[in-house]
Amino acid sequence: MKKIVPDPPTALLGEPSVDPCIEHSPFFLVRADIPEEDALMHASLLLRGIFDTLQKACLHPEDSTSKVLLWVSLHSTELAKVLVDAVLDGMGNRKATA
């Protein structure tokens, strides 16, 4: 019996994590053999640290423009962390029911 829908990939593809400069290779790469769940967990921990740092910076901005940029960054980081955590939770629930 042929399967209609293929299984999702179990590891990330090797992709630059930052835009590479034209003059040289990228400084940071994601290894191709890292499991998705591990990569998402690491991203979630990084986002938590960024969120905490931005939250503290928002309490002592130098000017009103900096304050706006800090709050936008804080909000975007929080949204990204919630999204990553939701994916991780869904992966955990999928494994628990499998």
CYANA upper distance limits for C-alpha pairs under 8 A (distance plus 0.5 A):
 10 THR  CA     35 PRO  CA      6.43
 10 THR  CA     36 GLU  CA      6.90
 11 ALA  CA     32 ALA  CA      6.91
 11 ALA  CA     33 ASP  CA      6.08
 11 ALA  CA     34 ILE  CA      5.96
 11 ALA  CA     35 PRO  CA      4.85
 11 ALA  CA     36 GLU  CA      5.87
 12 LEU  CA     30 VAL  CA      8.16
 12 LEU  CA     31 ARG  CA      7.90
 12 LEU  CA     32 ALA  CA      5.79
 12 LEU  CA     33 ASP  CA      7.13
 12 LEU  CA     34 ILE  CA      6.55
 12 LEU  CA     35 PRO  CA      6.90
 12 LEU  CA     36 GLU  CA      6.42
 13 LEU  CA     30 VAL  CA      7.92
 13 LEU  CA     31 ARG  CA      7.63
 13 LEU  CA     32 ALA  CA      5.06
 13 LEU  CA     33 ASP  CA      8.14
 14 GLY  CA     29 LEU  CA      7.08
 14 GLY  CA     30 VAL  CA      5.57
 14 GLY  CA     31 ARG  CA      5.56
 14 GLY  CA     32 ALA  CA      4.86
 15 GLU  CA     29 LEU  CA      6.39
 15 GLU  CA     30 VAL  CA      6.04
 15 GLU  CA     31 ARG  CA      8.16
 15 GLU  CA     32 ALA  CA      8.42
 16 PRO  CA     20 PRO  CA      7.60
 16 PRO  CA     26 PRO  CA      6.98
 16 PRO  CA     28 PHE  CA      6.61
 16 PRO  CA     29 LEU  CA      4.96
 16 PRO  CA     30 VAL  CA      6.69
 17 SER  CA     28 PHE  CA      6.37
 17 SER  CA     29 LEU  CA      6.06
 17 SER  CA     30 VAL  CA      6.91
 18 VAL  CA     26 PRO  CA      7.60
 18 VAL  CA     27 PHE  CA      8.30
 18 VAL  CA     28 PHE  CA      7.19
 18 VAL  CA     29 LEU  CA      8.42
 19 ASP  CA     26 PRO  CA      7.58
 20 PRO  CA     24 HIS  CA      7.79
 20 PRO  CA     25 SER  CA      6.67
 20 PRO  CA     26 PRO  CA      4.89
 20 PRO  CA     27 PHE  CA      7.92
 21 CYS  CA     25 SER  CA      7.23
 21 CYS  CA     26 PRO  CA      7.01
 30 VAL  CA     34 ILE  CA      8.26
 34 ILE  CA     38 ASP  CA      7.28
 34 ILE  CA     39 ALA  CA      7.07
 35 PRO  CA     39 ALA  CA      6.88
 36 GLU  CA     40 LEU  CA      6.60
 37 GLU  CA     41 MET  CA      6.55
 37 GLU  CA     88 LEU  CA      7.09
 37 GLU  CA     91 MET  CA      8.09
 38 ASP  CA     42 HIS  CA      6.70
 39 ALA  CA     43 ALA  CA      6.65
 40 LEU  CA     44 SER  CA      6.54
 40 LEU  CA     84 VAL  CA      6.78
 40 LEU  CA     85 ASP  CA      8.43
 40 LEU  CA     88 LEU  CA      7.35
 41 MET  CA     45 LEU  CA      6.80
 41 MET  CA     84 VAL  CA      8.42
 41 MET  CA     85 ASP  CA      8.45
 41 MET  CA     88 LEU  CA      7.80
 42 HIS  CA     46 LEU  CA      6.72
 43 ALA  CA     47 LEU  CA      6.59
 43 ALA  CA     84 VAL  CA      8.01
 44 SER  CA     48 ARG  CA      6.66
 44 SER  CA     81 LYS  CA      6.12
 44 SER  CA     84 VAL  CA      6.61
 44 SER  CA     85 ASP  CA      7.13
 45 LEU  CA     49 GLY  CA      6.90
 46 LEU  CA     50 ILE  CA      6.74
 47 LEU  CA     51 PHE  CA      6.46
 47 LEU  CA     77 THR  CA      6.70
 47 LEU  CA     78 GLU  CA      8.02
 47 LEU  CA     80 ALA  CA      7.93
 47 LEU  CA     81 LYS  CA      6.22
 48 ARG  CA     52 ASP  CA      6.70
 48 ARG  CA     78 GLU  CA      8.45
 48 ARG  CA     81 LYS  CA      7.45
 49 GLY  CA     53 THR  CA      6.67
 50 ILE  CA     54 LEU  CA      6.57
 50 ILE  CA     74 LEU  CA      8.46
 50 ILE  CA     77 THR  CA      7.60
 51 PHE  CA     55 GLN  CA      6.51
 51 PHE  CA     74 LEU  CA      6.26
 51 PHE  CA     77 THR  CA      6.44
 51 PHE  CA     78 GLU  CA      6.92
 52 ASP  CA     56 LYS  CA      6.89
 53 THR  CA     57 ALA  CA      6.75
 54 LEU  CA     58 CYS  CA      6.55
 54 LEU  CA     70 LEU  CA      6.91
 54 LEU  CA     71 TRP  CA      8.24
 54 LEU  CA     73 SER  CA      7.83
 54 LEU  CA     74 LEU  CA      6.12
 55 GLN  CA     59 LEU  CA      7.35
 55 GLN  CA     71 TRP  CA      8.47
 55 GLN  CA     74 LEU  CA      7.03
 56 LYS  CA     60 HIS  CA      7.82
 57 ALA  CA     61 PRO  CA      6.84
 57 ALA  CA     70 LEU  CA      7.71
 58 CYS  CA     67 LYS  CA      6.60
 58 CYS  CA     70 LEU  CA      6.37
 58 CYS  CA     71 TRP  CA      7.05
 61 PRO  CA     66 SER  CA      6.52
 61 PRO  CA     67 LYS  CA      5.79
 62 GLU  CA     66 SER  CA      6.93
 62 GLU  CA     67 LYS  CA      7.91
 63 ASP  CA     67 LYS  CA      6.79
 64 SER  CA     68 VAL  CA      6.81
 65 THR  CA     69 LEU  CA      6.79
 66 SER  CA     70 LEU  CA      6.49
 67 LYS  CA     71 TRP  CA      6.68
 68 VAL  CA     72 VAL  CA      6.68
 69 LEU  CA     73 SER  CA      6.62
 70 LEU  CA     74 LEU  CA      6.52
 71 TRP  CA     75 HIS  CA      6.55
 72 VAL  CA     76 SER  CA      6.62
 73 SER  CA     77 THR  CA      6.54
 74 LEU  CA     78 GLU  CA      6.68
 75 HIS  CA     79 LEU  CA      6.78
 76 SER  CA     80 ALA  CA      6.70
 77 THR  CA     81 LYS  CA      6.62
 78 GLU  CA     82 VAL  CA      6.70
 79 LEU  CA     83 LEU  CA      6.73
 80 ALA  CA     84 VAL  CA      6.71
 81 LYS  CA     85 ASP  CA      6.50
 82 VAL  CA     86 ALA  CA      6.55
 83 LEU  CA     87 VAL  CA      6.86
 84 VAL  CA     88 LEU  CA      6.77
 85 ASP  CA     89 ASP  CA      6.56
 86 ALA  CA     90 GLY  CA      6.59
 87 VAL  CA     91 MET  CA      6.63
 88 LEU  CA     92 GLY  CA      6.69
 89 ASP  CA     93 ASN  CA      6.66
 90 GLY  CA     94 ARG  CA      6.51
 91 MET  CA     95 LYS  CA      6.73
 92 GLY  CA     96 ALA  CA      6.67
 93 ASN  CA     97 THR  CA      6.81
 94 ARG  CA     98 ALA  CA      6.67
